Amino acid sequence: MAGTLFRSLFMNTLTLCRTNTPSLKSFHTAPVYYAARKGTRAKARAKKVKVEVTKVGFVPHNQRGREGKQNKLSKSRFVDDEYKQISQDDVFPMKYYRWVTYSAEEAVKLHQETHHPTMYNVPDALVFAEIHLNMAAVKKNRYLDNFARLTLLPHFFPRDEERSILAFCKGQDLIREAIDAGATTAGGTEVVKKIQEGEIKLSDYDYIIAHPSVITDLVPIRGLLKRRFPTVRNGTLDPNLGDLVKKFAAGVQYKVMKDENQESLGTVSIPVGRLNMNAKQVAENIAALLVDLQAARPKREGYFITRCVLTSPPTTEKLKIDPFVYVERELAKEVQEDSDDEEEAVARG
């Protein structure tokens, strides 16, 4: 009797628990199940999204990541070792001591020794002047553009190039003077007719110059000459035709280029002579070159020429010289003030 009663109470309790269990379970776990389903659907939708892959062409291994490195470059590339101490010995690590500064003649003589037949055996090698410039303009945050110049050095030296010059002039005396000075072709209206007829091609000449007396005869071929039309501004029109021909025939042409990563730094490498020349003659060529380069400086305070070294391939040795022996370090204040007045007058006009 007691066992039967206990059994019936146990079964009733078990039945009650079974009937209440689904409601409790659905009541407490429904938000969990919903969140799980929501996360699953989000993952499924994310998988369906197509990822666009941009294809990049082949980049050499030595240029990969170069753009990122260039953007990080903030260090000035101007070479300044004035903060380093001067070595008291003849042999020293250049990394920790200041470069030795030579005179131009001493540097040329040292290159002559290294190019002796007992060493490099190139006694007539070219001597180059590598020059660094500060390209900052008069106004702040402005820089000079790349520019080219042509200068006649006092001592001629042979170079590995041939130049052809077309000189327009009238009269046998001027024609003879131009030919003797080094012009390839010289003449007036007869040369103009040959150009119009196609007998003479302007593309065969490196330089085209003219005497002012013949400038009106060049109007029919102005369209053919285009930017090569002789003008005073370009330095291709001058009454001293003989000197003008010599300048273009024997002069040194150079172009100053700005650095890709630093606009304020300009560099140029210019031949100034050969090692079989007298060292004094090469030094005089360097002096004339620096004076011509200094003429292109903007009228502002500070340095324009910052560094000058002499090189002579095949050796990679660079010998530093002092350029301020031949040119001024900075412009005088009077010149700077005059330039400011000129700019104000131009602005007002």
Sequence and secondary structure as in RCSB ss.txt:
>XXXX:A:sequence
MAGTLFRSLFMNTLTLCRTNTPSLKSFHTAPVYYAARKGTRAKARAKKVKVEVTKVGFVPHNQRGREGKQNKLSK
SRFVDDEYKQISQDDVFPMKYYRWVTYSAEEAVKLHQETHHPTMYNVPDALVFAEIHLNMAAVKKNRYLDNFARL
TLLPHFFPRDEERSILAFCKGQDLIREAIDAGATTAGGTEVVKKIQEGEIKLSDYDYIIAHPSVITDLVPIRGLL
KRRFPTVRNGTLDPNLGDLVKKFAAGVQYKVMKDENQESLGTVSIPVGRLNMNAKQVAENIAALLVDLQAARPKR
EGYFITRCVLTSPPTTEKLKIDPFVYVERELAKEVQEDSDDEEEAVARG
>XXXX:A:secstr
 HHHHHHHHHHHHHHHHHHHHHHHHHHHHHHHHHHHHHHHHHHHHHHHS           GGGTTHHHHHHH  S
      TTSB  SSSS  TTTB   EE HHHHHHHHHHHTSTTTT  TT EEEEEEEEE B SSTT B   EEEE
E  SS    S    EEEE  SHHHHHHHHHHT SEEESHHHHHHHHHTSS GGG SEEEE GGGGGGGGGGHHHH
GGGS  TTTT B S HHHHHHHHHH EEEEEEE SS TTEEEEEEEEEETTS HHHHHHHHHHHHHHHHTT  SS
SS SEEEEEEE TT    EEE GGGTS SS  HHHHHHHHHHHHHHHH 
